[in-house]
Amino acid sequence: MKKLIAVLAPLTLALTACVSTGTTTGTTGTQSATQQLGNAAIKIAINAKCTTELNNIAAWQTATKLMTATQKQNIQSEICGCVSEKAPQSVTAVDLATAAIDPAARTTIVSNAVTKTINACVAEAVQ
Protein backbone atom coordinates (compact mmCIF):
# COMPACT_ATOMS: atom_id res chain seq x y z
CA MET A 1 0.00 0.00 0.00
CA LYS A 2 2.84 2.39 0.85
CA LYS A 3 4.46 1.72 -2.53
CA LEU A 4 1.20 2.52 -4.28
CA ILE A 5 0.93 5.83 -2.45
CA ALA A 6 4.59 6.60 -3.18
CA VAL A 7 3.89 6.13 -6.88
CA LEU A 8 0.50 7.84 -7.03
CA ALA A 9 1.41 10.95 -5.01
CA PRO A 10 4.04 12.26 -7.47
CA LEU A 11 1.86 11.27 -10.41
CA THR A 12 -1.07 13.19 -8.95
CA LEU A 13 1.21 16.14 -8.29
CA ALA A 14 2.43 16.08 -11.88
CA LEU A 15 -1.05 15.80 -13.35
CA THR A 16 -2.53 18.54 -11.20
CA ALA A 17 0.24 20.88 -12.35
CA CYS A 18 -1.38 20.72 -15.80
CA VAL A 19 -4.81 21.80 -14.54
CA SER A 20 -5.66 25.45 -15.08
CA THR A 21 -7.47 27.44 -12.43
CA GLY A 22 -9.26 29.39 -15.14
CA THR A 23 -8.38 32.74 -13.62
CA THR A 24 -5.66 35.05 -14.79
CA THR A 25 -4.36 38.37 -13.68
CA GLY A 26 -3.34 40.44 -16.69
CA THR A 27 -0.60 38.80 -18.71
CA THR A 28 0.53 36.49 -15.92
CA GLY A 29 -1.57 33.54 -14.82
CA THR A 30 -2.08 32.63 -11.22
CA GLN A 31 -0.12 29.69 -9.93
CA SER A 32 -1.90 26.70 -8.49
CA ALA A 33 -0.96 25.45 -5.06
CA THR A 34 0.78 22.51 -6.71
CA GLN A 35 2.92 24.79 -8.86
CA GLN A 36 3.79 26.89 -5.82
CA LEU A 37 4.84 23.77 -3.91
CA GLY A 38 6.84 22.59 -6.91
CA ASN A 39 8.58 25.95 -7.14
CA ALA A 40 9.34 25.92 -3.41
CA ALA A 41 10.83 22.42 -3.67
CA ILE A 42 12.91 23.42 -6.69
CA LYS A 43 14.17 26.54 -4.87
CA ILE A 44 15.32 24.43 -1.92
CA ALA A 45 17.10 21.97 -4.21
CA ILE A 46 18.64 24.83 -6.19
CA ASN A 47 19.92 26.49 -3.02
CA ALA A 48 21.59 23.25 -1.90
CA LYS A 49 23.12 22.68 -5.35
CA CYS A 50 24.30 26.30 -5.47
CA THR A 51 26.19 25.89 -2.20
CA THR A 52 27.92 22.78 -3.50
CA GLU A 53 28.75 24.33 -6.87
CA LEU A 54 29.99 27.55 -5.32
CA ASN A 55 32.35 25.69 -3.00
CA ASN A 56 33.76 23.80 -6.01
CA ILE A 57 34.65 26.95 -7.96
CA ALA A 58 38.38 27.63 -7.69
CA ALA A 59 37.90 31.40 -7.87
CA TRP A 60 35.46 31.23 -4.94
CA GLN A 61 37.93 29.20 -2.89
CA THR A 62 40.68 31.73 -3.60
CA ALA A 63 38.48 34.76 -2.95
CA THR A 64 37.25 33.45 0.40
CA LYS A 65 40.60 32.40 1.87
CA LEU A 66 41.05 35.68 3.72
CA MET A 67 37.40 36.01 4.78
CA THR A 68 36.02 35.11 8.15
CA ALA A 69 33.50 32.28 8.28
CA THR A 70 30.73 34.82 8.85
CA GLN A 71 31.74 36.93 5.86
CA LYS A 72 31.95 33.86 3.66
CA GLN A 73 28.54 32.63 4.86
CA ASN A 74 26.92 36.03 4.26
CA ILE A 75 28.21 36.32 0.71
CA GLN A 76 27.37 32.69 -0.03
CA SER A 77 23.83 33.27 1.27
CA GLU A 78 23.51 36.35 -0.93
CA ILE A 79 24.72 34.52 -4.04
CA CYS A 80 22.66 31.38 -3.49
CA GLY A 81 19.61 33.46 -2.56
CA CYS A 82 19.97 35.18 -5.92
CA VAL A 83 20.35 31.83 -7.68
CA SER A 84 17.30 30.44 -5.84
CA GLU A 85 15.23 33.39 -7.04
CA LYS A 86 16.46 33.50 -10.65
CA ALA A 87 17.04 29.84 -11.52
CA PRO A 88 13.38 28.71 -11.27
CA GLN A 89 12.55 31.20 -14.02
CA SER A 90 14.38 28.88 -16.43
CA VAL A 91 12.39 25.82 -15.28
CA THR A 92 9.25 25.05 -17.26
CA ALA A 93 6.02 23.49 -15.97
CA VAL A 94 6.93 20.34 -17.87
CA ASP A 95 10.28 20.26 -16.08
CA LEU A 96 8.51 20.63 -12.74
CA ALA A 97 6.20 17.73 -13.56
CA THR A 98 9.13 15.59 -14.70
CA ALA A 99 11.10 16.49 -11.57
CA ALA A 100 8.19 15.36 -9.40
CA ILE A 101 8.31 11.89 -10.95
CA ASP A 102 11.93 11.26 -11.86
CA PRO A 103 14.73 11.92 -9.32
CA ALA A 104 17.41 11.69 -12.02
CA ALA A 105 15.61 14.32 -14.10
CA ARG A 106 15.22 16.48 -11.00
CA THR A 107 18.97 16.42 -10.46
CA THR A 108 19.63 17.37 -14.08
CA ILE A 109 17.01 20.14 -14.09
CA VAL A 110 18.36 21.66 -10.87
CA SER A 111 21.96 21.40 -12.07
CA ASN A 112 21.14 23.11 -15.38
CA ALA A 113 19.21 25.89 -13.66
CA VAL A 114 22.06 26.57 -11.23
CA THR A 115 24.67 26.53 -13.98
CA LYS A 116 22.69 29.07 -16.00
CA THR A 117 22.43 31.57 -13.14
CA ILE A 118 25.31 31.18 -10.70
CA ASN A 119 27.83 33.28 -12.65
CA ALA A 120 25.40 36.18 -13.02
CA CYS A 121 24.65 36.09 -9.30
CA VAL A 122 28.35 35.98 -8.37
CA ALA A 123 28.91 39.04 -10.58
CA GLU A 124 26.03 40.85 -8.84
CA ALA A 125 27.39 40.01 -5.39
CA VAL A 126 30.87 41.25 -6.30
CA GLN A 127 29.59 44.64 -7.47
KESETOR-641412 format. One record per residue: residue number from 1; x, y, z of N, C-alpha, C in turn. Coordinates in Angstrom, 1 decimal, always signed. Example, Ala and Ser with C-alpha at 12.3 -4.5 7.8 and 13.67 -1.06 7.14 Angstrom:
BEGIN
{1; {+13.2; -5.7; +7.8}; {+12.3; -4.5; +7.8}; {+13.2; -3.3; +7.8}}
{2; {+12.8; -2.2; +7.1}; {+13.7; -1.1; +7.1}; {+12.9; +0.0; +7.9}}
# end
This chain:
BEGIN
{1; {+0.8; -1.2; +0.0}; {+0.0; +0.0; +0.0}; {+0.9; +1.3; +0.0}}
{2; {+2.0; +1.2; +0.8}; {+2.8; +2.4; +0.9}; {+3.5; +2.6; -0.5}}
{3; {+3.8; +1.6; -1.2}; {+4.5; +1.7; -2.5}; {+3.5; +2.4; -3.5}}
{4; {+2.2; +2.0; -3.4}; {+1.2; +2.5; -4.3}; {+1.0; +4.0; -4.0}}
{5; {+1.0; +4.4; -2.8}; {+0.9; +5.8; -2.4}; {+2.2; +6.6; -2.9}}
{6; {+3.3; +6.0; -2.7}; {+4.6; +6.6; -3.2}; {+4.6; +6.8; -4.7}}
{7; {+3.9; +6.0; -5.4}; {+3.9; +6.1; -6.9}; {+2.8; +7.1; -7.3}}
{8; {+1.6; +7.0; -6.6}; {+0.5; +7.8; -7.0}; {+0.6; +9.3; -6.6}}
{9; {+1.3; +9.6; -5.5}; {+1.4; +10.9; -5.0}; {+2.2; +11.8; -6.0}}
{10; {+3.4; +11.4; -6.5}; {+4.0; +12.3; -7.5}; {+3.3; +12.4; -8.8}}
{11; {+2.6; +11.3; -9.2}; {+1.9; +11.3; -10.4}; {+0.7; +12.3; -10.3}}
{12; {+0.0; +12.2; -9.2}; {-1.1; +13.2; -8.9}; {-0.5; +14.6; -9.0}}
{13; {+0.6; +14.8; -8.3}; {+1.2; +16.1; -8.3}; {+1.5; +16.6; -9.7}}
{14; {+2.1; +15.7; -10.5}; {+2.4; +16.1; -11.9}; {+1.2; +16.4; -12.7}}
{15; {+0.2; +15.6; -12.6}; {-1.0; +15.8; -13.3}; {-1.8; +17.0; -12.9}}
{16; {-1.8; +17.3; -11.6}; {-2.5; +18.5; -11.2}; {-1.8; +19.8; -11.6}}
{17; {-0.5; +19.7; -11.9}; {+0.2; +20.9; -12.3}; {-0.3; +21.3; -13.7}}
{18; {-0.9; +20.4; -14.5}; {-1.4; +20.7; -15.8}; {-2.8; +21.3; -15.8}}
{19; {-3.4; +21.3; -14.6}; {-4.8; +21.8; -14.5}; {-4.8; +23.3; -14.4}}
{20; {-5.6; +24.0; -15.2}; {-5.7; +25.4; -15.1}; {-6.7; +25.9; -14.1}}
{21; {-6.5; +26.9; -13.4}; {-7.5; +27.4; -12.4}; {-8.5; +28.3; -13.1}}
{22; {-8.3; +28.6; -14.4}; {-9.3; +29.4; -15.1}; {-9.3; +30.9; -14.9}}
{23; {-8.5; +31.3; -13.9}; {-8.4; +32.7; -13.6}; {-7.0; +33.2; -14.0}}
{24; {-7.0; +34.4; -14.5}; {-5.7; +35.0; -14.8}; {-5.7; +36.5; -14.3}}
{25; {-4.5; +37.0; -14.1}; {-4.4; +38.4; -13.7}; {-3.5; +39.1; -14.7}}
{26; {-4.1; +39.7; -15.6}; {-3.3; +40.4; -16.7}; {-2.6; +39.4; -17.6}}
{27; {-1.3; +39.7; -17.8}; {-0.6; +38.8; -18.7}; {+0.0; +37.6; -18.0}}
{28; {+0.0; +37.6; -16.7}; {+0.5; +36.5; -15.9}; {-0.6; +35.7; -15.3}}
{29; {-0.6; +34.4; -15.4}; {-1.6; +33.5; -14.8}; {-1.3; +33.3; -13.4}}
{30; {-2.3; +33.0; -12.6}; {-2.1; +32.6; -11.2}; {-1.5; +31.2; -11.1}}
{31; {-0.7; +31.0; -10.1}; {-0.1; +29.7; -9.9}; {-1.0; +28.9; -9.0}}
{32; {-1.1; +27.6; -9.4}; {-1.9; +26.7; -8.5}; {-1.0; +26.4; -7.3}}
{33; {-1.7; +25.8; -6.3}; {-1.0; +25.4; -5.1}; {+0.1; +24.4; -5.4}}
{34; {-0.2; +23.5; -6.3}; {+0.8; +22.5; -6.7}; {+2.0; +23.1; -7.4}}
{35; {+1.8; +24.1; -8.2}; {+2.9; +24.8; -8.9}; {+3.7; +25.5; -7.8}}
{36; {+3.1; +26.2; -6.9}; {+3.8; +26.9; -5.8}; {+4.6; +25.9; -5.0}}
{37; {+4.1; +24.8; -4.7}; {+4.8; +23.8; -3.9}; {+6.0; +23.3; -4.7}}
{38; {+5.8; +23.0; -6.0}; {+6.8; +22.6; -6.9}; {+8.0; +23.6; -7.0}}
{39; {+7.6; +24.9; -7.1}; {+8.6; +25.9; -7.1}; {+9.4; +26.0; -5.8}}
{40; {+8.7; +25.9; -4.7}; {+9.3; +25.9; -3.4}; {+10.3; +24.8; -3.3}}
{41; {+9.9; +23.6; -3.7}; {+10.8; +22.4; -3.7}; {+12.0; +22.6; -4.6}}
{42; {+11.8; +23.2; -5.8}; {+12.9; +23.4; -6.7}; {+13.9; +24.5; -6.1}}
{43; {+13.3; +25.5; -5.5}; {+14.2; +26.5; -4.9}; {+15.1; +26.0; -3.8}}
{44; {+14.5; +25.1; -3.0}; {+15.3; +24.4; -1.9}; {+16.4; +23.6; -2.5}}
{45; {+16.1; +22.8; -3.5}; {+17.1; +22.0; -4.2}; {+18.2; +22.8; -4.9}}
{46; {+17.7; +23.9; -5.5}; {+18.6; +24.8; -6.2}; {+19.6; +25.5; -5.2}}
{47; {+19.1; +25.9; -4.0}; {+19.9; +26.5; -3.0}; {+21.0; +25.5; -2.6}}
{48; {+20.6; +24.3; -2.3}; {+21.6; +23.2; -1.9}; {+22.6; +23.0; -3.0}}
{49; {+22.2; +22.9; -4.2}; {+23.1; +22.7; -5.4}; {+24.0; +23.9; -5.5}}
{50; {+23.5; +25.1; -5.3}; {+24.3; +26.3; -5.5}; {+25.4; +26.3; -4.5}}
{51; {+25.2; +25.9; -3.2}; {+26.2; +25.9; -2.2}; {+27.3; +24.9; -2.6}}
{52; {+26.9; +23.8; -3.1}; {+27.9; +22.8; -3.5}; {+28.7; +23.3; -4.7}}
{53; {+28.1; +23.8; -5.7}; {+28.8; +24.3; -6.9}; {+29.7; +25.5; -6.5}}
{54; {+29.2; +26.4; -5.7}; {+30.0; +27.5; -5.3}; {+31.3; +27.1; -4.6}}
{55; {+31.2; +26.2; -3.7}; {+32.3; +25.7; -3.0}; {+33.3; +24.9; -3.9}}
{56; {+32.9; +24.5; -5.1}; {+33.8; +23.8; -6.0}; {+34.4; +24.7; -7.0}}
{57; {+34.1; +26.0; -7.0}; {+34.7; +27.0; -8.0}; {+36.0; +27.4; -7.4}}
{58; {+37.0; +27.3; -8.2}; {+38.4; +27.6; -7.7}; {+38.5; +29.1; -7.3}}
{59; {+37.9; +30.0; -8.1}; {+37.9; +31.4; -7.9}; {+37.2; +31.7; -6.5}}
{60; {+36.2; +31.0; -6.2}; {+35.5; +31.2; -4.9}; {+36.4; +30.8; -3.8}}
{61; {+37.0; +29.7; -3.9}; {+37.9; +29.2; -2.9}; {+39.1; +30.2; -2.6}}
{62; {+39.6; +30.8; -3.7}; {+40.7; +31.7; -3.6}; {+40.2; +33.0; -3.0}}
{63; {+39.0; +33.5; -3.4}; {+38.5; +34.8; -2.9}; {+38.1; +34.7; -1.5}}
{64; {+37.7; +33.5; -1.0}; {+37.3; +33.5; +0.4}; {+38.3; +33.0; +1.4}}
{65; {+39.5; +32.8; +1.0}; {+40.6; +32.4; +1.9}; {+40.8; +33.4; +3.0}}
{66; {+40.8; +34.7; +2.7}; {+41.0; +35.7; +3.7}; {+39.8; +36.2; +4.4}}
{67; {+38.6; +35.6; +4.1}; {+37.4; +36.0; +4.8}; {+37.2; +35.2; +6.1}}
{68; {+36.4; +35.8; +7.0}; {+36.0; +35.1; +8.2}; {+34.9; +34.2; +7.7}}
{69; {+34.6; +33.2; +8.6}; {+33.5; +32.3; +8.3}; {+32.2; +33.0; +8.1}}
{70; {+32.0; +34.0; +8.9}; {+30.7; +34.8; +8.8}; {+30.6; +35.6; +7.5}}
{71; {+31.7; +36.2; +7.1}; {+31.7; +36.9; +5.9}; {+31.5; +36.0; +4.7}}
{72; {+32.1; +34.8; +4.7}; {+31.9; +33.9; +3.7}; {+30.5; +33.4; +3.6}}
{73; {+29.9; +33.1; +4.8}; {+28.5; +32.6; +4.9}; {+27.6; +33.7; +4.4}}
{74; {+27.8; +35.0; +4.7}; {+26.9; +36.0; +4.3}; {+26.9; +36.2; +2.7}}
{75; {+28.1; +36.2; +2.2}; {+28.2; +36.3; +0.7}; {+27.6; +35.1; +0.0}}
{76; {+27.9; +33.9; +0.6}; {+27.4; +32.7; +0.0}; {+25.8; +32.7; +0.0}}
{77; {+25.3; +33.2; +1.1}; {+23.8; +33.3; +1.3}; {+23.2; +34.3; +0.3}}
{78; {+24.0; +35.4; +0.0}; {+23.5; +36.4; -0.9}; {+23.5; +35.8; -2.3}}
{79; {+24.6; +35.1; -2.7}; {+24.7; +34.5; -4.0}; {+23.7; +33.4; -4.2}}
{80; {+23.6; +32.5; -3.3}; {+22.7; +31.4; -3.5}; {+21.2; +31.8; -3.3}}
{81; {+21.0; +32.9; -2.6}; {+19.6; +33.5; -2.6}; {+19.2; +34.0; -3.9}}
{82; {+20.2; +34.7; -4.6}; {+20.0; +35.2; -5.9}; {+19.7; +34.0; -6.9}}
{83; {+20.5; +33.0; -6.8}; {+20.3; +31.8; -7.7}; {+19.0; +31.2; -7.4}}
{84; {+18.6; +31.1; -6.2}; {+17.3; +30.4; -5.8}; {+16.1; +31.2; -6.4}}
{85; {+16.3; +32.5; -6.5}; {+15.2; +33.4; -7.0}; {+15.2; +33.4; -8.6}}
{86; {+16.4; +33.4; -9.2}; {+16.5; +33.5; -10.6}; {+16.4; +32.2; -11.4}}
{87; {+17.0; +31.1; -10.8}; {+17.0; +29.8; -11.5}; {+15.7; +29.2; -11.8}}
{88; {+14.7; +29.3; -10.9}; {+13.4; +28.7; -11.3}; {+12.7; +29.3; -12.5}}
{89; {+13.1; +30.6; -12.8}; {+12.6; +31.2; -14.0}; {+12.9; +30.4; -15.3}}
{90; {+14.0; +29.7; -15.2}; {+14.4; +28.9; -16.4}; {+13.8; +27.5; -16.4}}
{91; {+13.0; +27.1; -15.4}; {+12.4; +25.8; -15.3}; {+10.9; +25.9; -15.8}}
{92; {+10.6; +25.1; -16.7}; {+9.2; +25.1; -17.3}; {+8.3; +24.2; -16.4}}
{93; {+7.0; +24.3; -16.7}; {+6.0; +23.5; -16.0}; {+6.2; +22.0; -16.3}}
{94; {+6.6; +21.7; -17.5}; {+6.9; +20.3; -17.9}; {+8.1; +19.8; -17.1}}
{95; {+9.1; +20.7; -16.9}; {+10.3; +20.3; -16.1}; {+9.9; +20.0; -14.6}}
{96; {+9.0; +20.8; -14.1}; {+8.5; +20.6; -12.7}; {+7.8; +19.3; -12.6}}
{97; {+6.9; +19.0; -13.6}; {+6.2; +17.7; -13.6}; {+7.2; +16.5; -13.7}}
{98; {+8.1; +16.7; -14.5}; {+9.1; +15.6; -14.7}; {+9.9; +15.4; -13.4}}
{99; {+10.3; +16.5; -12.8}; {+11.1; +16.5; -11.6}; {+10.3; +15.8; -10.4}}
{100; {+9.0; +16.0; -10.4}; {+8.2; +15.4; -9.4}; {+8.2; +13.8; -9.5}}
{101; {+8.4; +13.3; -10.7}; {+8.3; +11.9; -10.9}; {+9.7; +11.2; -11.0}}
{102; {+10.6; +11.9; -11.6}; {+11.9; +11.3; -11.9}; {+13.1; +12.0; -11.1}}
{103; {+13.6; +11.3; -10.1}; {+14.7; +11.9; -9.3}; {+16.0; +12.2; -10.2}}
{104; {+16.3; +11.4; -11.2}; {+17.4; +11.7; -12.0}; {+17.2; +13.0; -12.8}}
{105; {+16.0; +13.1; -13.3}; {+15.6; +14.3; -14.1}; {+15.7; +15.5; -13.2}}
{106; {+15.2; +15.4; -12.0}; {+15.2; +16.5; -11.0}; {+16.7; +17.0; -10.8}}
{107; {+17.6; +16.1; -10.6}; {+19.0; +16.4; -10.5}; {+19.5; +17.2; -11.7}}
{108; {+19.2; +16.7; -12.8}; {+19.6; +17.4; -14.1}; {+19.0; +18.8; -14.2}}
{109; {+17.7; +18.9; -14.0}; {+17.0; +20.1; -14.1}; {+17.6; +21.2; -13.1}}
{110; {+17.8; +20.7; -11.9}; {+18.4; +21.7; -10.9}; {+19.8; +22.1; -11.3}}
{111; {+20.6; +21.1; -11.7}; {+22.0; +21.4; -12.1}; {+22.0; +22.4; -13.2}}
{112; {+21.2; +22.2; -14.2}; {+21.1; +23.1; -15.4}; {+20.7; +24.5; -15.0}}
{113; {+19.7; +24.6; -14.1}; {+19.2; +25.9; -13.7}; {+20.3; +26.6; -12.9}}
{114; {+21.0; +25.9; -12.0}; {+22.1; +26.6; -11.2}; {+23.2; +27.0; -12.1}}
{115; {+23.6; +26.2; -13.1}; {+24.7; +26.5; -14.0}; {+24.3; +27.8; -14.8}}
{116; {+23.1; +27.9; -15.2}; {+22.7; +29.1; -16.0}; {+22.7; +30.4; -15.2}}
{117; {+22.6; +30.3; -13.9}; {+22.4; +31.6; -13.1}; {+23.5; +31.9; -12.2}}
{118; {+24.3; +30.9; -11.8}; {+25.3; +31.2; -10.7}; {+26.3; +32.3; -11.1}}
{119; {+26.8; +32.3; -12.3}; {+27.8; +33.3; -12.7}; {+27.3; +34.7; -12.6}}
{120; {+26.0; +34.9; -13.1}; {+25.4; +36.2; -13.0}; {+25.2; +36.6; -11.6}}
{121; {+24.9; +35.7; -10.7}; {+24.7; +36.1; -9.3}; {+26.0; +36.4; -8.6}}
{122; {+27.0; +35.7; -8.9}; {+28.4; +36.0; -8.4}; {+28.8; +37.4; -8.8}}
{123; {+28.6; +37.7; -10.1}; {+28.9; +39.0; -10.6}; {+28.1; +40.1; -9.8}}
{124; {+26.8; +39.9; -9.6}; {+26.0; +40.8; -8.8}; {+26.5; +41.0; -7.4}}
{125; {+26.9; +40.0; -6.8}; {+27.4; +40.0; -5.4}; {+28.7; +40.7; -5.3}}
{126; {+29.6; +40.6; -6.3}; {+30.9; +41.2; -6.3}; {+30.7; +42.8; -6.5}}
{127; {+29.7; +43.2; -7.2}; {+29.6; +44.6; -7.5}; {+29.2; +45.4; -6.3}}
# end
